[in-house]
Every structure is written in C-alpha cells, then in structure tokens.
Amino acid sequence: MIKFIKNFRKDEDGAVTVDWVVLTAAVVGLAVAAYSSIETATTGLTASTATYIGSQAPN
C-alpha cells in the first residue's frame, strides 16, 4: 500500500491534463472578450451607417 501511495504521488499524468484545461479555459475567455468588443463596435458602426443613409435625400 505504501508503494502504491508513493507511485501515485510521483505520477504527473494528471498534471498535464490540468494544464491543458487551464490553457483551454484561458483561450475561450479571451475569445469571449474579443467577441464582446467586436460586437459592441460593429453595433455602433451599424447604427451610425443607418443614420447616415436615412438622412440622405432621394434623388
């Protein structure tokens, strides 16, 4: 039993999995932040464009 516990403590396979999970969560978080920023900017640009087009007199 002591040998099993010592081997379990030295095993680092799970640590690699945790690293990948943390890295993936960081990438997803950055993607959400970037999407939010782009979405806000494009909404404002769309509103400005609609206002400009709506104010043009037809020929």
PQR file with spaces between the fields and no chain letter, atoms N, CA, C, O and H, PARSE charges and radii, in Angstrom:
ATOM       1  N    MET     1       0.825   -1.195    0.000 -0.4000 1.5000
ATOM       2  CA   MET     1       0.000    0.000    0.000 -0.0000 2.0000
ATOM       3  C    MET     1       0.869    1.259    0.000  0.5500 1.7000
ATOM       4  O    MET     1       0.550    2.236   -0.677 -0.5500 1.4000
ATOM       5  N    ILE     2       1.951    1.233    0.750 -0.4000 1.5000
ATOM       6  CA   ILE     2       2.856    2.377    0.797 -0.0000 2.0000
ATOM       7  C    ILE     2       3.475    2.603   -0.585  0.5500 1.7000
ATOM       8  O    ILE     2       3.633    3.745   -1.017 -0.5500 1.4000
ATOM       9  H    ILE     2       2.210    0.440    1.300  0.4000 1.0000
ATOM      10  N    LYS     3       3.823    1.522   -1.271 -0.4000 1.5000
ATOM      11  CA   LYS     3       4.401    1.638   -2.609 -0.0000 2.0000
ATOM      12  C    LYS     3       3.399    2.280   -3.575  0.5500 1.7000
ATOM      13  O    LYS     3       3.777    3.115   -4.396 -0.5500 1.4000
ATOM      14  H    LYS     3       3.695    0.595   -0.921  0.4000 1.0000
ATOM      15  N    PHE     4       2.123    1.891   -3.478 -0.4000 1.5000
ATOM      16  CA   PHE     4       1.082    2.469   -4.326 -0.0000 2.0000
ATOM      17  C    PHE     4       0.955    3.975   -4.075  0.5500 1.7000
ATOM      18  O    PHE     4       0.838    4.748   -5.026 -0.5500 1.4000
ATOM      19  H    PHE     4       1.816    1.212   -2.811  0.4000 1.0000
ATOM      20  N    ILE     5       0.976    4.386   -2.846 -0.4000 1.5000
ATOM      21  CA   ILE     5       0.851    5.810   -2.498 -0.0000 2.0000
ATOM      22  C    ILE     5       2.050    6.598   -3.014  0.5500 1.7000
ATOM      23  O    ILE     5       1.884    7.702   -3.531 -0.5500 1.4000
ATOM      24  H    ILE     5       1.071    3.758   -2.073  0.4000 1.0000
ATOM      25  N    LYS     6       3.256    6.047   -2.883 -0.4000 1.5000
ATOM      26  CA   LYS     6       4.447    6.730   -3.394 -0.0000 2.0000
ATOM      27  C    LYS     6       4.395    6.868   -4.912  0.5500 1.7000
ATOM      28  O    LYS     6       4.733    7.922   -5.449 -0.5500 1.4000
ATOM      29  H    LYS     6       3.391    5.149   -2.463  0.4000 1.0000
ATOM      30  N    ASN     7       3.975    5.816   -5.605 -0.4000 1.5000
ATOM      31  CA   ASN     7       3.859    5.880   -7.060 -0.0000 2.0000
ATOM      32  C    ASN     7       2.775    6.877   -7.483  0.5500 1.7000
ATOM      33  O    ASN     7       2.938    7.592   -8.471 -0.5500 1.4000
ATOM      34  H    ASN     7       3.700    4.960   -5.169  0.4000 1.0000
ATOM      35  N    PHE     8       1.684    6.920   -6.741 -0.4000 1.5000
ATOM      36  CA   PHE     8       0.601    7.849   -7.049 -0.0000 2.0000
ATOM      37  C    PHE     8       1.067    9.296   -6.911  0.5500 1.7000
ATOM      38  O    PHE     8       0.715   10.139   -7.736 -0.5500 1.4000
ATOM      39  H    PHE     8       1.552    6.339   -5.938  0.4000 1.0000
ATOM      40  N    ARG     9       1.844    9.587   -5.893 -0.4000 1.5000
ATOM      41  CA   ARG     9       2.349   10.955   -5.680 -0.0000 2.0000
ATOM      42  C    ARG     9       3.318   11.374   -6.774  0.5500 1.7000
ATOM      43  O    ARG     9       3.365   12.550   -7.136 -0.5500 1.4000
ATOM      44  H    ARG     9       2.130    8.902   -5.223  0.4000 1.0000
ATOM      45  N    LYS    10       4.094   10.433   -7.307 -0.4000 1.5000
ATOM      46  CA   LYS    10       5.086   10.750   -8.334 -0.0000 2.0000
ATOM      47  C    LYS    10       4.480   10.838   -9.736  0.5500 1.7000
ATOM      48  O    LYS    10       5.089   11.419  -10.635 -0.5500 1.4000
ATOM      49  H    LYS    10       4.056    9.478   -7.013  0.4000 1.0000
ATOM      50  N    ASP    11       3.294   10.271   -9.928 -0.4000 1.5000
ATOM      51  CA   ASP    11       2.657   10.256  -11.247 -0.0000 2.0000
ATOM      52  C    ASP    11       2.221   11.668  -11.625  0.5500 1.7000
ATOM      53  O    ASP    11       1.496   12.318  -10.871 -0.5500 1.4000
ATOM      54  H    ASP    11       2.800    9.799   -9.197  0.4000 1.0000
ATOM      55  N    GLU    12       2.663   12.149  -12.801 -0.4000 1.5000
ATOM      56  CA   GLU    12       2.367   13.510  -13.237 -0.0000 2.0000
ATOM      57  C    GLU    12       1.438   13.553  -14.452  0.5500 1.7000
ATOM      58  O    GLU    12       1.275   14.616  -15.051 -0.5500 1.4000
ATOM      59  H    GLU    12       3.251   11.621  -13.413  0.4000 1.0000
ATOM      60  N    ASP    13       0.835   12.449  -14.825 -0.4000 1.5000
ATOM      61  CA   ASP    13      -0.051   12.426  -15.992 -0.0000 2.0000
ATOM      62  C    ASP    13      -1.249   13.345  -15.821  0.5500 1.7000
ATOM      63  O    ASP    13      -1.643   14.019  -16.773 -0.5500 1.4000
ATOM      64  H    ASP    13       0.967   11.585  -14.339  0.4000 1.0000
ATOM      65  N    GLY    14      -1.826   13.388  -14.654 -0.4000 1.5000
ATOM      66  CA   GLY    14      -2.974   14.250  -14.404 -0.0000 2.0000
ATOM      67  C    GLY    14      -2.612   15.725  -14.452  0.5500 1.7000
ATOM      68  O    GLY    14      -3.451   16.550  -14.815 -0.5500 1.4000
ATOM      69  H    GLY    14      -1.505   12.841  -13.881  0.4000 1.0000
ATOM      70  N    ALA    15      -1.392   16.072  -14.097 -0.4000 1.5000
ATOM      71  CA   ALA    15      -0.965   17.468  -14.097 -0.0000 2.0000
ATOM      72  C    ALA    15      -0.973   18.043  -15.514  0.5500 1.7000
ATOM      73  O    ALA    15      -1.282   19.219  -15.706 -0.5500 1.4000
ATOM      74  H    ALA    15      -0.711   15.401  -13.802  0.4000 1.0000
ATOM      75  N    VAL    16      -0.641   17.227  -16.488 -0.4000 1.5000
ATOM      76  CA   VAL    16      -0.641   17.682  -17.882 -0.0000 2.0000
ATOM      77  C    VAL    16      -2.080   17.981  -18.314  0.5500 1.7000
ATOM      78  O    VAL    16      -2.335   18.964  -19.010 -0.5500 1.4000
ATOM      79  H    VAL    16      -0.390   16.271  -16.332  0.4000 1.0000
ATOM      80  N    THR    17      -2.993   17.144  -17.904 -0.4000 1.5000
ATOM      81  CA   THR    17      -4.400   17.362  -18.235 -0.0000 2.0000
ATOM      82  C    THR    17      -4.905   18.661  -17.627  0.5500 1.7000
ATOM      83  O    THR    17      -5.608   19.423  -18.290 -0.5500 1.4000
ATOM      84  H    THR    17      -2.786   16.345  -17.339  0.4000 1.0000
ATOM      85  N    VAL    18      -4.560   18.916  -16.395 -0.4000 1.5000
ATOM      86  CA   VAL    18      -4.969   20.159  -15.729 -0.0000 2.0000
ATOM      87  C    VAL    18      -4.379   21.358  -16.460  0.5500 1.7000
ATOM      88  O    VAL    18      -5.067   22.365  -16.630 -0.5500 1.4000
ATOM      89  H    VAL    18      -3.988   18.297  -15.856  0.4000 1.0000
ATOM      90  N    ASP    19      -3.145   21.282  -16.890 -0.4000 1.5000
ATOM      91  CA   ASP    19      -2.522   22.376  -17.641 -0.0000 2.0000
ATOM      92  C    ASP    19      -3.298   22.665  -18.923  0.5500 1.7000
ATOM      93  O    ASP    19      -3.548   23.825  -19.248 -0.5500 1.4000
ATOM      94  H    ASP    19      -2.586   20.464  -16.753  0.4000 1.0000
ATOM      95  N    TRP    20      -3.678   21.627  -19.644 -0.4000 1.5000
ATOM      96  CA   TRP    20      -4.424   21.823  -20.893 -0.0000 2.0000
ATOM      97  C    TRP    20      -5.810   22.408  -20.627  0.5500 1.7000
ATOM      98  O    TRP    20      -6.284   23.246  -21.394 -0.5500 1.4000
ATOM      99  H    TRP    20      -3.475   20.684  -19.380  0.4000 1.0000
ATOM     100  N    VAL    21      -6.456   21.977  -19.555 -0.4000 1.5000
ATOM     101  CA   VAL    21      -7.778   22.513  -19.215 -0.0000 2.0000
ATOM     102  C    VAL    21      -7.673   23.998  -18.895  0.5500 1.7000
ATOM     103  O    VAL    21      -8.503   24.786  -19.347 -0.5500 1.4000
ATOM     104  H    VAL    21      -6.071   21.296  -18.932  0.4000 1.0000
ATOM     105  N    VAL    22      -6.671   24.388  -18.126 -0.4000 1.5000
ATOM     106  CA   VAL    22      -6.481   25.798  -17.779 -0.0000 2.0000
ATOM     107  C    VAL    22      -6.150   26.611  -19.030  0.5500 1.7000
ATOM     108  O    VAL    22      -6.690   27.702  -19.211 -0.5500 1.4000
ATOM     109  H    VAL    22      -5.997   23.747  -17.758  0.4000 1.0000
ATOM     110  N    LEU    23      -5.292   26.111  -19.876 -0.4000 1.5000
ATOM     111  CA   LEU    23      -4.933   26.802  -21.117 -0.0000 2.0000
ATOM     112  C    LEU    23      -6.147   26.961  -22.030  0.5500 1.7000
ATOM     113  O    LEU    23      -6.349   28.029  -22.608 -0.5500 1.4000
ATOM     114  H    LEU    23      -4.853   25.225  -19.729  0.4000 1.0000
ATOM     115  N    THR    24      -6.941   25.927  -22.161 -0.4000 1.5000
ATOM     116  CA   THR    24      -8.141   25.990  -22.994 -0.0000 2.0000
ATOM     117  C    THR    24      -9.141   26.991  -22.430  0.5500 1.7000
ATOM     118  O    THR    24      -9.758   27.738  -23.190 -0.5500 1.4000
ATOM     119  H    THR    24      -6.777   25.060  -21.691  0.4000 1.0000
ATOM     120  N    ALA    25      -9.312   27.018  -21.117 -0.4000 1.5000
ATOM     121  CA   ALA    25     -10.219   27.981  -20.490 -0.0000 2.0000
ATOM     122  C    ALA    25      -9.748   29.411  -20.730  0.5500 1.7000
ATOM     123  O    ALA    25     -10.570   30.301  -20.947 -0.5500 1.4000
ATOM     124  H    ALA    25      -8.811   26.411  -20.500  0.4000 1.0000
ATOM     125  N    ALA    26      -8.445   29.641  -20.695 -0.4000 1.5000
ATOM     126  CA   ALA    26      -7.912   30.984  -20.955 -0.0000 2.0000
ATOM     127  C    ALA    26      -8.166   31.397  -22.405  0.5500 1.7000
ATOM     128  O    ALA    26      -8.535   32.544  -22.659 -0.5500 1.4000
ATOM     129  H    ALA    26      -7.778   28.918  -20.519  0.4000 1.0000
ATOM     130  N    VAL    27      -7.978   30.496  -23.342 -0.4000 1.5000
ATOM     131  CA   VAL    27      -8.214   30.806  -24.748 -0.0000 2.0000
ATOM     132  C    VAL    27      -9.696   31.104  -24.991  0.5500 1.7000
ATOM     133  O    VAL    27     -10.028   32.033  -25.726 -0.5500 1.4000
ATOM     134  H    VAL    27      -7.678   29.565  -23.135  0.4000 1.0000
ATOM     135  N    VAL    28     -10.575   30.329  -24.383 -0.4000 1.5000
ATOM     136  CA   VAL    28     -12.017   30.562  -24.531 -0.0000 2.0000
ATOM     137  C    VAL    28     -12.390   31.908  -23.915  0.5500 1.7000
ATOM     138  O    VAL    28     -13.187   32.649  -24.490 -0.5500 1.4000
ATOM     139  H    VAL    28     -10.305   29.574  -23.786  0.4000 1.0000
ATOM     140  N    GLY    29     -11.827   32.229  -22.761 -0.4000 1.5000
ATOM     141  CA   GLY    29     -12.096   33.522  -22.128 -0.0000 2.0000
ATOM     142  C    GLY    29     -11.650   34.690  -22.990  0.5500 1.7000
ATOM     143  O    GLY    29     -12.365   35.685  -23.105 -0.5500 1.4000
ATOM     144  H    GLY    29     -11.180   31.626  -22.294  0.4000 1.0000
ATOM     145  N    LEU    30     -10.491   34.579  -23.590 -0.4000 1.5000
ATOM     146  CA   LEU    30     -10.011   35.638  -24.482 -0.0000 2.0000
ATOM     147  C    LEU    30     -10.889   35.754  -25.730  0.5500 1.7000
ATOM     148  O    LEU    30     -11.132   36.861  -26.212 -0.5500 1.4000
ATOM     149  H    LEU    30      -9.910   33.770  -23.497  0.4000 1.0000
ATOM     150  N    ALA    31     -11.358   34.645  -26.248 -0.4000 1.5000
ATOM     151  CA   ALA    31     -12.235   34.679  -27.412 -0.0000 2.0000
ATOM     152  C    ALA    31     -13.561   35.362  -27.083  0.5500 1.7000
ATOM     153  O    ALA    31     -14.085   36.126  -27.894 -0.5500 1.4000
ATOM     154  H    ALA    31     -11.161   33.746  -25.857  0.4000 1.0000
ATOM     155  N    VAL    32     -14.098   35.090  -25.907 -0.4000 1.5000
ATOM     156  CA   VAL    32     -15.344   35.736  -25.497 -0.0000 2.0000
ATOM     157  C    VAL    32     -15.134   37.235  -25.329  0.5500 1.7000
ATOM     158  O    VAL    32     -15.985   38.025  -25.738 -0.5500 1.4000
ATOM     159  H    VAL    32     -13.673   34.470  -25.248  0.4000 1.0000
ATOM     160  N    ALA    33     -14.032   37.633  -24.741 -0.4000 1.5000
ATOM     161  CA   ALA    33     -13.736   39.058  -24.574 -0.0000 2.0000
ATOM     162  C    ALA    33     -13.569   39.753  -25.922  0.5500 1.7000
ATOM     163  O    ALA    33     -14.062   40.865  -26.113 -0.5500 1.4000
ATOM     164  H    ALA    33     -13.341   36.992  -24.408  0.4000 1.0000
ATOM     165  N    ALA    34     -12.887   39.111  -26.843 -0.4000 1.5000
ATOM     166  CA   ALA    34     -12.693   39.689  -28.172 -0.0000 2.0000
ATOM     167  C    ALA    34     -14.024   39.791  -28.903  0.5500 1.7000
ATOM     168  O    ALA    34     -14.296   40.809  -29.540 -0.5500 1.4000
ATOM     169  H    ALA    34     -12.487   38.208  -26.688  0.4000 1.0000
ATOM     170  N    TYR    35     -14.848   38.772  -28.827 -0.4000 1.5000
ATOM     171  CA   TYR    35     -16.158   38.797  -29.480 -0.0000 2.0000
ATOM     172  C    TYR    35     -17.012   39.924  -28.925  0.5500 1.7000
ATOM     173  O    TYR    35     -17.673   40.634  -29.683 -0.5500 1.4000
ATOM     174  H    TYR    35     -14.627   37.945  -28.310  0.4000 1.0000
ATOM     175  N    SER    36     -17.005   40.092  -27.623 -0.4000 1.5000
ATOM     176  CA   SER    36     -17.796   41.150  -26.993 -0.0000 2.0000
ATOM     177  C    SER    36     -17.349   42.517  -27.482  0.5500 1.7000
ATOM     178  O    SER    36     -18.181   43.373  -27.782 -0.5500 1.4000
ATOM     179  H    SER    36     -16.468   39.515  -27.008  0.4000 1.0000
ATOM     180  N    SER    37     -16.063   42.725  -27.562 -0.4000 1.5000
ATOM     181  CA   SER    37     -15.526   44.008  -28.018 -0.0000 2.0000
ATOM     182  C    SER    37     -15.885   44.267  -29.478  0.5500 1.7000
ATOM     183  O    SER    37     -16.301   45.373  -29.822 -0.5500 1.4000
ATOM     184  H    SER    37     -15.387   42.030  -27.318  0.4000 1.0000
ATOM     185  N    ILE    38     -15.731   43.282  -30.325 -0.4000 1.5000
ATOM     186  CA   ILE    38     -16.040   43.430  -31.747 -0.0000 2.0000
ATOM     187  C    ILE    38     -17.538   43.640  -31.949  0.5500 1.7000
ATOM     188  O    ILE    38     -17.943   44.464  -32.769 -0.5500 1.4000
ATOM     189  H    ILE    38     -15.392   42.383  -30.045  0.4000 1.0000
ATOM     190  N    GLU    39     -18.356   42.907  -31.212 -0.4000 1.5000
ATOM     191  CA   GLU    39     -19.807   43.012  -31.348 -0.0000 2.0000
ATOM     192  C    GLU    39     -20.289   44.406  -30.964  0.5500 1.7000
ATOM     193  O    GLU    39     -21.159   44.965  -31.633 -0.5500 1.4000
ATOM     194  H    GLU    39     -18.028   42.238  -30.546  0.4000 1.0000
ATOM     195  N    THR    40     -19.736   44.971  -29.898 -0.4000 1.5000
ATOM     196  CA   THR    40     -20.115   46.315  -29.464 -0.0000 2.0000
ATOM     197  C    THR    40     -19.732   47.349  -30.519  0.5500 1.7000
ATOM     198  O    THR    40     -20.525   48.238  -30.829 -0.5500 1.4000
ATOM     199  H    THR    40     -19.030   44.518  -29.355  0.4000 1.0000
ATOM     200  N    ALA    41     -18.552   47.244  -31.060 -0.4000 1.5000
ATOM     201  CA   ALA    41     -18.088   48.204  -32.061 -0.0000 2.0000
ATOM     202  C    ALA    41     -18.900   48.111  -33.344  0.5500 1.7000
ATOM     203  O    ALA    41     -19.235   49.138  -33.934 -0.5500 1.4000
ATOM     204  H    ALA    41     -17.908   46.521  -30.808  0.4000 1.0000
ATOM     205  N    THR    42     -19.221   46.908  -33.783 -0.4000 1.5000
ATOM     206  CA   THR    42     -19.977   46.769  -35.026 -0.0000 2.0000
ATOM     207  C    THR    42     -21.425   47.230  -34.865  0.5500 1.7000
ATOM     208  O    THR    42     -22.025   47.730  -35.816 -0.5500 1.4000
ATOM     209  H    THR    42     -18.949   46.073  -33.304  0.4000 1.0000
ATOM     210  N    THR    43     -21.983   47.065  -33.677 -0.4000 1.5000
ATOM     211  CA   THR    43     -23.338   47.555  -33.437 -0.0000 2.0000
ATOM     212  C    THR    43     -23.379   49.067  -33.557  0.5500 1.7000
ATOM     213  O    THR    43     -24.305   49.614  -34.155 -0.5500 1.4000
ATOM     214  H    THR    43     -21.495   46.658  -32.905  0.4000 1.0000
ATOM     215  N    GLY    44     -22.386   49.752  -32.996 -0.4000 1.5000
ATOM     216  CA   GLY    44     -22.310   51.206  -33.115 -0.0000 2.0000
ATOM     217  C    GLY    44     -22.100   51.653  -34.548  0.5500 1.7000
ATOM     218  O    GLY    44     -22.713   52.625  -34.990 -0.5500 1.4000
ATOM     219  H    GLY    44     -21.633   49.307  -32.510  0.4000 1.0000
ATOM     220  N    LEU    45     -21.254   50.966  -35.272 -0.4000 1.5000
ATOM     221  CA   LEU    45     -20.999   51.303  -36.667 -0.0000 2.0000
ATOM     222  C    LEU    45     -22.255   51.102  -37.519  0.5500 1.7000
ATOM     223  O    LEU    45     -22.552   51.913  -38.396 -0.5500 1.4000
ATOM     224  H    LEU    45     -20.756   50.176  -34.913  0.4000 1.0000
ATOM     225  N    THR    46     -22.978   50.033  -37.259 -0.4000 1.5000
ATOM     226  CA   THR    46     -24.213   49.773  -37.993 -0.0000 2.0000
ATOM     227  C    THR    46     -25.244   50.875  -37.731  0.5500 1.7000
ATOM     228  O    THR    46     -25.914   51.334  -38.656 -0.5500 1.4000
ATOM     229  H    THR    46     -22.737   49.374  -36.546  0.4000 1.0000
ATOM     230  N    ALA    47     -25.366   51.289  -36.489 -0.4000 1.5000
ATOM     231  CA   ALA    47     -26.310   52.360  -36.149 -0.0000 2.0000
ATOM     232  C    ALA    47     -25.912   53.667  -36.829  0.5500 1.7000
ATOM     233  O    ALA    47     -26.770   54.378  -37.354 -0.5500 1.4000
ATOM     234  H    ALA    47     -24.821   50.916  -35.738  0.4000 1.0000
ATOM     235  N    SER    48     -24.639   53.985  -36.825 -0.4000 1.5000
ATOM     236  CA   SER    48     -24.167   55.209  -37.486 -0.0000 2.0000
ATOM     237  C    SER    48     -24.413   55.164  -38.993  0.5500 1.7000
ATOM     238  O    SER    48     -24.812   56.167  -39.585 -0.5500 1.4000
ATOM     239  H    SER    48     -23.942   53.408  -36.399  0.4000 1.0000
ATOM     240  N    THR    49     -24.182   54.037  -39.601 -0.4000 1.5000
ATOM     241  CA   THR    49     -24.399   53.879  -41.040 -0.0000 2.0000
ATOM     242  C    THR    49     -25.886   54.018  -41.370  0.5500 1.7000
ATOM     243  O    THR    49     -26.242   54.666  -42.354 -0.5500 1.4000
ATOM     244  H    THR    49     -23.857   53.223  -39.120  0.4000 1.0000
ATOM     245  N    ALA    50     -26.749   53.417  -40.559 -0.4000 1.5000
ATOM     246  CA   ALA    50     -28.187   53.502  -40.786 -0.0000 2.0000
ATOM     247  C    ALA    50     -28.661   54.950  -40.661  0.5500 1.7000
ATOM     248  O    ALA    50     -29.495   55.402  -41.445 -0.5500 1.4000
ATOM     249  H    ALA    50     -26.459   52.891  -39.760  0.4000 1.0000
ATOM     250  N    THR    51     -28.135   55.668  -39.687 -0.4000 1.5000
ATOM     251  CA   THR    51     -28.495   57.069  -39.520 -0.0000 2.0000
ATOM     252  C    THR    51     -28.064   57.882  -40.721  0.5500 1.7000
ATOM     253  O    THR    51     -28.835   58.706  -41.215 -0.5500 1.4000
ATOM     254  H    THR    51     -27.457   55.301  -39.050  0.4000 1.0000
ATOM     255  N    TYR    52     -26.865   57.673  -41.198 -0.4000 1.5000
ATOM     256  CA   TYR    52     -26.350   58.416  -42.346 -0.0000 2.0000
ATOM     257  C    TYR    52     -27.176   58.141  -43.599  0.5500 1.7000
ATOM     258  O    TYR    52     -27.557   59.063  -44.321 -0.5500 1.4000
ATOM     259  H    TYR    52     -26.239   57.005  -40.797  0.4000 1.0000
ATOM     260  N    ILE    53     -27.447   56.864  -43.846 -0.4000 1.5000
ATOM     261  CA   ILE    53     -28.204   56.501  -45.037 -0.0000 2.0000
ATOM     262  C    ILE    53     -29.633   57.051  -44.940  0.5500 1.7000
ATOM     263  O    ILE    53     -30.194   57.511  -45.935 -0.5500 1.4000
ATOM     264  H    ILE    53     -27.138   56.115  -43.260  0.4000 1.0000
ATOM     265  N    GLY    54     -30.210   57.001  -43.754 -0.4000 1.5000
ATOM     266  CA   GLY    54     -31.561   57.503  -43.570 -0.0000 2.0000
ATOM     267  C    GLY    54     -31.663   59.012  -43.746  0.5500 1.7000
ATOM     268  O    GLY    54     -32.736   59.521  -44.071 -0.5500 1.4000
ATOM     269  H    GLY    54     -29.755   56.628  -42.945  0.4000 1.0000
ATOM     270  N    SER    55     -30.580   59.728  -43.539 -0.4000 1.5000
ATOM     271  CA   SER    55     -30.622   61.190  -43.658 -0.0000 2.0000
ATOM     272  C    SER    55     -30.371   61.681  -45.088  0.5500 1.7000
ATOM     273  O    SER    55     -30.502   62.874  -45.359 -0.5500 1.4000
ATOM     274  H    SER    55     -29.709   59.315  -43.274  0.4000 1.0000
ATOM     275  N    GLN    56     -30.017   60.789  -45.991 -0.4000 1.5000
ATOM     276  CA   GLN    56     -29.762   61.177  -47.377 -0.0000 2.0000
ATOM     277  C    GLN    56     -31.082   61.372  -48.122  0.5500 1.7000
ATOM     278  O    GLN    56     -31.984   60.540  -48.032 -0.5500 1.4000
ATOM     279  H    GLN    56     -29.911   59.819  -45.771  0.4000 1.0000
ATOM     280  N    ALA    57     -31.183   62.458  -48.844 -0.4000 1.5000
ATOM     281  CA   ALA    57     -32.392   62.748  -49.611 -0.0000 2.0000
ATOM     282  C    ALA    57     -32.380   61.933  -50.900  0.5500 1.7000
ATOM     283  O    ALA    57     -31.345   61.812  -51.556 -0.5500 1.4000
ATOM     284  H    ALA    57     -30.450   63.135  -48.917  0.4000 1.0000
ATOM     285  N    PRO    58     -33.530   61.376  -51.257 -0.5600 1.5000
ATOM     286  CA   PRO    58     -33.575   60.616  -52.526  0.2800 2.0000
ATOM     287  C    PRO    58     -33.498   61.570  -53.716  0.5500 1.7000
ATOM     288  O    PRO    58     -33.982   62.700  -53.649 -0.5500 1.4000
ATOM     289  N    ASN    59     -32.901   61.115  -54.777 -0.4000 1.5000
ATOM     290  CA   ASN    59     -32.733   61.950  -55.980 -0.0000 2.0000
ATOM     291  C    ASN    59     -33.921   61.859  -56.876  0.5500 1.7000
ATOM     292  O    ASN    59     -33.950   62.495  -57.930 -0.5500 1.4000
ATOM     293  H    ASN    59     -32.508   60.197  -54.832  0.4000 1.0000
